[in-house]
Amino acid sequence: MHDRDKWMMEKEFPKVPEKIHGMVLETLENLEKENPSMKKGGNTMKIKKRRVIFAAAALAAMFGTTVAAAELFSWNEQAADYFNNPPEEVQNEMVAQGVVMEQNDSATDQGITVTVKQTVQDDNRLYILLDVQSEEALIDNNSVFDKWNVMTKDTDAFDNLGASFAEGTPVGKQEDKTSRGYYEITGLKTYGREWNEDSITLDLGQFCYYTYEGEGMGTPHVIDGNWKLEIPLGEQTQAVTKVYEPGSQVMVSGMPVTVKRVEVSPISTVIVYELEDVQNVINTAYADEEDVFLYELQLSGFRYDNGETVENGAGGGMSTYWDTEAGEDIYKIGLWGMIEPERVTAILLGEDMTAVELQ
């Protein structure tokens, strides 16, 4: 295709993803080969070219919406299961917004291949899904990478990281061991710290597995290896974190605690309480106790705009902070399922599902 033809196509087409853009360019190339008259002068070339442009524009329109573009990448079934199987339209929207990204870097050592399949991230959290395959049946739910590191430009990018084989991996019995399993890493980004990681490096080493005889706990074995994966994360996701300042109060042990701020994102939520109120509860009702856990302040779910109650909570980790300077008790929560922030009208707290309205 001539440079002028490409310029005309780019000028007339709506903006589309690069993959679709390439498909349309290829279509035009093929049409030129199939229609020699397009390369001739005069009116014939003009008419033919306009037909091709209109046809290509139709292709672009067909694929140009964000949802249609999102459908080019289907979530991995394990990632969908981890986030409680969001509806297909929500999955597509998260891909279009950059919250969910397809990944494919792979590393092989010592007969074990590790491939990163998918990432999910919002302003507060990152989830990484790995496909682990071994030449022998070594994997069960006790297997683990004993040495691993998420390498970032900012050494304090995360304040909470965890990793394990996915739920559903065979339980530790010799006859049930498998040669393939999904490994999941989830981390909470450090609260109040600017996120500048457009990519990260995952460095895995020393794979630990067990062999079993009878009903014993098993014998551990270690494979020293090096599995290093480069994971692009792109720019900041387009998913907007919804921020509310309800200023309402919830009762804890008969005393009021003010909810100062709530930040709702697809896979995380931040709840900020008035620190003086929290300290008052602890000093009054729990004066003789250590490591007090106030169940009444824990997230238990959400209410949607149609009145639906969505049970959800800290299944993906939680970090708490006391910011004495700002006078805030901060809960950062990794959710066990994906939510739709734009539909949330209230958060629900504690076993009683006490509603805090969000305006």
C-alpha positions, 0 to 999 in steps of 0.5 A, spaced: 500 500 500 502 506 498 504 511 503 498 516 501 493 510 501 495 509 508 494 516 510 487 517 507 485 510 511 488 513 517 485 520 516 478 517 515 478 511 520 476 512 527 481 510 532 482 503 533 486 498 537 493 497 534 491 489 532 485 492 529 488 497 525 493 492 522 487 487 520 484 493 516 491 494 513 492 487 511 485 487 508 487 493 504 493 490 501 489 483 499 484 487 496 489 491 492 492 484 490 485 482 488 483 488 484 489 490 479 484 496 477 486 499 483 493 501 481 491 504 474 490 511 473 483 515 472 476 514 475 477 507 475 482 507 481 478 513 484 472 509 485 475 502 487 479 506 492 473 509 495 470 502 495 475 499 499 476 505 504 468 505 505 469 497 506 475 498 511 471 504 515 466 499 516 471 494 519 473 499 523 466 501 525 465 494 527 471 493 531 472 500 534 468 500 540 471 499 546 467 493 548 468 489 541 476 491 542 476 488 549 473 481 546 479 480 542 482 477 549 478 473 553 480 472 560 483 466 563 478 461 566 482 461 573 483 469 573 475 469 572 474 464 577 479 468 582 474 474 581 468 470 582 466 470 575 464 477 573 459 478 567 462 478 560 460 485 559 464 487 565 470 482 563 470 486 556 470 493 560 476 491 564 480 489 558 478 495 554 480 500 560 487 497 561 485 494 568 486 487 565 491 485 560 493 479 557 501 477 558 505 471 555 512 472 557 515 465 559 521 462 562 524 455 563 529 452 567 530 445 571 524 442 567 519 447 569 516 452 565 513 458 568 508 463 563 505 469 565 498 469 563 494 475 565 494 481 570 489 485 573 490 491 577 487 498 579 489 504 583 491 499 589 492 492 587 496 488 582 494 480 581 498 476 577 496 469 574 502 464 572 501 457 568 506 453 571 508 446 568 513 441 570 516 435 566 514 430 572 508 430 576 510 435 582 505 440 583 500 440 589 497 445 594 503 444 598 508 446 592 511 453 592 516 458 590 520 459 596 524 464 593 521 470 589 521 477 588 517 482 585 522 487 582 520 495 581 523 501 580 520 504 587 523 499 592 517 501 596 511 500 591 508 494 595 507 493 602 503 487 602 505 481 597 502 474 597 503 468 593 500 460 592 498 455 587 490 456 586 485 454 590 483 447 587 490 445 586 490 437 588 491 436 595 497 433 598 497 426 596 502 422 591 497 419 587 493 426 586 500 430 584 499 434 577 504 436 572 500 443 571 498 448 576 496 456 576 500 460 581 497 466 583 501 473 586 497 478 589 499 485 592 497 491 595 500 497 593 503 502 598 497 507 600 499 514 599 505 513 594 505 515 587 505 508 582 510 509 577 511 502 575 509 501 567 512 494 568 515 489 573 520 484 573 518 477 577 524 473 579 522 466 581 527 461 584 527 455 588 521 451 587 519 446 593 515 440 592 513 434 596 513 427 596 508 422 600 508 416 603 502 413 607 498 419 611 505 423 613 506 430 612 510 429 606 518 430 605 520 436 602 524 437 596 528 443 593 529 445 585 534 451 585 532 454 578 531 461 575 525 463 572 525 471 570 519 474 567 518 481 564 511 483 565 508 490 562 503 493 565 502 499 561 500 506 563 495 508 569 489 504 568 483 508 565 478 505 571 476 511 575 476 510 583 470 513 586 472 517 592 466 519 597 466 523 603 460 520 607 462 523 614 456 519 617 457 514 623 457 507 625 456 504 632 462 500 635 461 498 642 455 503 643 460 509 641 460 512 634 466 512 629 466 517 623 467 514 616 471 520 613 472 517 606 471 511 602 475 509 595 472 504 591 475 501 585 474 494 581 478 489 585 480 494 592 477 498 596 479 503 601 475 505 608 478 511 612 475 512 619 476 518 624 482 515 628 480 519 634 473 515 634 477 509 633 482 510 639 476 512 643 473 505 642 479 501 643 481 505 650 474 505 653 471 498 651 478 494 650 482 497 655 485 491 657 486 487 650 492 487 645 491 487 638 484 489 638 480 487 631 474 491 630 469 487 626 464 492 626 469 496 621 470 491 617 468 491 609 463 485 608 459 487 602 456 493 597 449 495 595 448 496 588 444 502 584 438 496 583 438 494 591 442 488 590 447 486 595 454 484 593 457 480 599 465 481 598 471 483 603 478 482 604 479 476 600 485 479 597 489 481 603 488 487 607 493 493 610 491 498 615 495 504 617 494 509 623 496 516 620 496 520 626 498 527 622 492 526 618 488 523 624 486 517 620 485 510 621 486 507 614 483 500 611 486 498 604 482 492 602 484 487 596 477 484 594 475 477 593 471 478 587 471 484 582 465 489 583 463 495 578 464 501 582 460 506 578 454 502 581 456 502 588 451 506 592 453 504 599 458 499 603 456 494 608 460 493 614 460 488 619 456 482 620 450 486 621 451 489 614 451 496 616 450 500 610 454 507 609 451 511 604 455 514 598 453 520 595 
